[in-house]
């Protein structure tokens, strides 16, 4: 399914960026640079999840596609709450919106076609 493949590639690239050039990416989002290893650990996890998405997009799994919709909406909701509570900067709404938009794309594709692309 194309929407899963696209979000997977996005996640792999974002993860690699967090591993290789974390402070550059943080700077783009107007976040403070860090020397802590956790941003790179996050990059490893994000790229790993992206790999799963790309792989399952090629093989197909409607159960995974549907589960990913919930996961991406969950990320969107939690980031919105963090922004409202002042825990996260509003710029993270951009990342949250990418996940929400891709979830809607997957949802509509599954709902209108009922099968994988």
N, C-alpha and C positions, 0 to 999 in steps of 0.2 A: 504494500500500500504506500503510495507516494508520500502522504503526510507523515507517516512513521519514518520513512527513509529520510525525509528532509529534516525532521527534528533530530533524528539520530546523527546525521552529518553535522548539524549545528552543535549538538552536544559534544561530539568528538572534537570539533575545532575549538569550542569554548574550553573544554577540558585540557587540550594540548596547550592552549594559550595560558591557562592558569598554571600549568606545569612549567612551561618554558619562559614566559614573560608575564608573571603575575602582577608585578607593579605597574607595567604598562597598561594592562587591562583595568586594574584598580583605578589608575589615573584617568582613563577614559570615562569611568563612572564617577569621577570626582570623589573617590574613596582613598583613604590614607594608605600609603605604601606599608608593606610589612616585611619583616625578616623571619617571621614564624613559618614553620614548615606546613602549617595546616591548610594554607591556600593551595599549596601543591598537592596535598593529600586530597583535597576537594576536587582538584583538577583530575586526579587519577580516577576518582569515583565517577565524576561527570563523564569523562571519556569512556570509561568502562560501560556505563549505562548507554551512552551513545552507540557503542559497538553492539550492544544487545539489540537496540532499536534497529540498526541497519541490518543486522543479521536476520532478525525476525521479519523485517519488511520483505526481505528476499524470499524467505521460506513460507511466510504466511501463518497467522494465528489470530483468528477473530477474538479469541479469549484475551490474548495479550493486547490487541488493539483496543478492546473495550476497557480493560484494566488501566491502560495508559491514559485514557481520557480522564478517569478519576484522579490518577496521580498528578497529571498536569494541572487540573483544576485545584487540587489540594495545594500544590506549590503556589499557584496564583493566590488562593485565599490566605494562606499563611503569610506570604510576603505582604499582602495588603494589610493584614492585621499588624504585622511588624512595623510597617510604614505609619499606620494610624497611631500606634503606641509610641512612636518616636524611637524605636529600636533600630530601624533601618532608614536609610535615606530614600527620598522619593524617586531618585533615579532608578532604583531597583524595580520600579513599576514597568520600565522598559523590558527587563528580563521576564517579569511576571506576565506581561502582555504577550510576549512571544509564545510562552507556554500555553496561555489561555487560547490564543488564536489557533495554534496548532491543534489543540484539543477540540475546538469547535470544528475545524477542518476534518479531523478524523471522525468525529461524531456525525457530521453531515454526510460524509462519504459512506459510512456504515449504514446510516439511516435511509439514504436515498437509493443506494445501490444494493444494500444487503449482502454484498459480497466484496471480496478483496479486489483491489486494482492490480 
